[in-house]
Amino acid sequence: MEKRAKGIELQQAIQKKAQLYKYTLDKYQISVVENMVCLINTMLHRSWFKRPYVKGIYIWGPVGRGKSFILDAFFETAPIKNKRRVHFHHFFRELHQLMNLQAGKKDLMEATLHTQLQNCQLLCFDEFHLHDIGDAMLISRLLNFIFQRGIVLITTSNYPPNDLLANPLYHERFLPAIQLIEKNMKIVSMEGDIDYRCLVGNDVDPFCQGAYVWPGNEEQRIKLSLPERLVSTIDIKVGYRMLSVLSAANGTIHLTFQDLCISPTAVMDYLALSEHYQCWIIEDIPELGQVSSAAQQRFINVVDVLYDQRCQLFLIGCRPLDEKMFDGVELADISRTRSRLSQLKQYGLGFSIA
């Protein structure tokens, strides 16, 4: 009875957190919470070595439906001692770093996962989405490791499992991982019509304290305390490579779209930089349809990392942040980027707030 009460307390705690943001959970969110409570009750009623029939929950739906909010509220209040919540990009960066440190060990990935997930009972992945075929090939081994050891997995995604790594060149090779997800996890959709990012006040979030500025003239820069657009660059070390930036000091990094997104940078670079620089200023944001799909994907990844790491972001663009900025972009993830950028303040000519 006491353990079941903890499940009820969990549901009440999530609802209370929603009330703090002045909205009521919709039927899709309630369904997710009920599934979470059911899973927690199962975890609390089993011994560590007795695995539940359902080993996790896969939550998917369009951007802004409250997936990350529900996941975070659940994680904060779940009465499980050994638990971990991590952004999917961050987990894979850590995986690669640890594999490099443990190079030479027999069954390197298994040894690394033992280090990462030692004693973990509950693992929460936020934003489970894939574009790198190299990482995708590691997913099946990761999922097998998690499910075989009775670790309960809860993850959020913008896509149903069968739409992961949708590129036809790679999708067939990813089917074993999709089958593992569908076999072991409860698939729950959050397909409501409301974009909660448009309703919830996020002014306290550092990311939302940033701005999209165009055209970035002197008056705008002075009023927003933004640096002038320098011509010369300096090189800084990021991991094993050098990156050209305009400046990088006192927690602020100032660089161009060209050097950050046209150049062959990677998610691991953005994660490493976000640990040292809490304020990012990116110059020369173009109409995204005018650059390669690789550059578009890098920009999407930059925004994802900075949003999750709660870094302040200033974008200085060539035109207003409107539909034309995204014309010609066919990547499905761009909808998430648009939703996140809409939370930035917008300053145009005359310094008016859009």
C-alpha positions, -999 to +999 in steps of 0.1 A: +000+000+000+028+024+009+045+018-025+013+024-044+009+056-024+042+068-037+029+063-073-001+085-064+022+111-048+043+111-080+012+119-101+002+147-078+037+162-078+037+163-116+003+179-117+014+205-090+044+214-111+021+220-141+000+243-120+030+264-112+033+272-149-005+279-149-017+252-172-037+220-168-024+187-181-042+176-213-054+141-220-022+131-238+000+143-209-023+126-184-019+093-203+019+096-202+019+104-165-005+074-158+019+051-177+048+065-157+030+059-124+022+024-135+058+017-143+071+032-111+046+010-091+060-020-110+096-010-102+088-006-065+070-040-063+098-060-079+131-071-066+162-056-084+167-089-103+131-094-114+126-075-146+093-059-155+074-070-186+075-035-199+110-021-195+104+015-204+082+042-220+089+058-254+071+092-255+068+109-289+050+138-303+054+172-321+075+200-306+061+220-277+037+193-264+054+192-230+074+160-234+106+173-218+085+191-191+068+158-181+100+139-182+118+164-160+089+166-135+088+128-134+125+124-129+126+150-101+099+133-081+104+096-090+111+077-057+141+059-072+175+063-057+198+054-086+185+074-115+199+095-143+184+120-167+206+131-197+202+146-231+208+120-258+235+141-274+253+144-241+251+107-233+268+098-266+295+124-262+303+109-228+302+074-243+328+083-270+350+100-244+350+070-221+356+046-249+387+066-259+399+065-223+393+027-221+407+019-255+423-015-256+399-032-232+381-063-243+345-056-255+352-019-252+316-007-255+303-031-228+330-020-204+322+017-211+285+012-205+292-005-172+311+026-162+283+050-174+254+031-160+268+015-129+240+008-104+215+028-126+179+017-121+161+044-140+175+061-171+158+091-188+168+102-223+156+135-235+153+141-273+161+106-287+168+114-323+195+102-347+213+115-378+247+100-375+249+064-389+279+057-367+260+065-335+230+047-348+249+015-352+257+016-314+221+020-304+212-017-306+241-026-283+231+002-259+194-009-258+204-045-253+226-036-224+199-015-208+171-040-212+191-071-203+202-055-170+167-045-160+174-007-163+141+011-169+143+035-198+121+065-204+128+086-235+112+114-254+113+120-292+097+140-319+092+108-339+075+074-336+101+046-334+097+036-371+105+072-382+139+073-365+168+076-389+144+079-417+170+084-444+164+054-468+202+049-471+204+039-434+169+031-422+171-006-429+203-010-409+185+006-379+155-017-379+169-041-352+171-011-328+135-001-337+124-037-330+141-036-296+122-004-287+088-018-298+094-051-281+105-037-247+089-002-244+054+011-241+049+036-270+029+066-259+021+096-282+016+132-271-002+146-302-022+174-286-030+205-307-015+230-281+021+242-284+028+249-247+059+269-255+036+296-267+018+297-234+043+291-207+064+321-196+101+312-199+117+345-191+138+329-163+154+305-187+188+318-199+181+306-234+149+327-236+168+358-224+187+358-256+175+374-289+174+373-326+186+406-340+186+419-375+204+435-392+228+439-362+235+476-367+255+497-343+225+511-324+212+476-318+245+463-306+250+492-282+215+488-267+219+451-263+255+453-251+266+431-281+302+434-294+310+449-328+313+426-358+350+419-359+368+409-391+398+390-377+394+357-360+414+337-334+417+299-331+407+280-300+411+243-292+380+222-290+387+186-283+413+175-309+407+203-334+409+241-338+379+263-342+380+299-356+361+324-335+358+362-333+364+361-295+361+338-266+365+351-230+347+356-197+320+330-204+310+345-238+319+331-273+314+352-304+317+335-338+302+333-373+277+309-388+303+301-414+329+289-388+303+271-367+280+255-392+295+256-426+328+242-413+327+204-404+319+208-367+301+182-345+277+179-316+306+170-293+322+204-301+291+223-291+287+203-259+324+210-250+320+247-257+288+250-238+307+239-206+329+269-209+307+296-225+273+304-212+266+332-237+268+326-274+267+353-301+265+339-337+269+364-366+257+362-402+228+339-398+217+333-435+184+322-450+188+285-441+174+273-474+205+288-491+230+266-473+237+229-475+216+203-456+247+195-436+250+231-424+213+232-417+217+201-395+246+216-376+226+247-369+197+225-356+222+207-334+237+239-321+202+252-310+194+218-294+225+218-273+223+254-262+186+250-254+192+219-233+223+234-216+204+266-209+229+289-226+220+324-236+219+328-274+221+359-295+217+354-333+225+382-357+208+376-390+203+390-425+165+393-423+135+389-399+130+355-383+100+346-404+088+319-428+113+329-455+142+322-431+133+285-434+121+282-470+136+253-487+147+234-455+134+199-458+149+184-426+121+173-402+140+186-372+137+222-383+102+224-367+118+219-333+144+246-341+117+270-352+098+264-320+128+271-299+139+302-318+104+316-314+111+319-277+139+344-283+132+381-282+132+396-317+147+430-325+145+445-360+150+479-376+141+507-352+150+484-323+113+474-320+104+441-303+087+418-327 
